[in-house]
Amino acid sequence: WGLPDRPLALSDQLLIACGTRRRYALLIDCVIDVVYYDTAAVVTAESLAVDNDSLRGAVSLGDGIIFIHNLDYFLSLDTERDLDKALGHV
């Protein structure tokens, strides 16, 4: 994101998300709301005519759109290999 590196603090907030290959801890500024939606309301990326592997779909909530990202494309394969090596998983 182009932000300067800084050490983690006890006050930092993390969002834990699960992909098919690993779990992610995403550093976030804040949580504004938690939204529940019917999975039948999800519009797939293919039906949106979006050619982007990182997007799985979207949900319209009346007051805005929530984009659903594919976490398996969050890291490049090279970055995943480097991370696995650093964590001793290789």
Secondary structure, 3 states (H helix, E strand, C coil): CCCCCCCCCCCCEEEEEECCCCEEEEEECCCCCCCCCCHHHCEECCCCCCCCCCEEEEEECCCCEEEEECHHHCCCHHHHHHHHHHCCCC
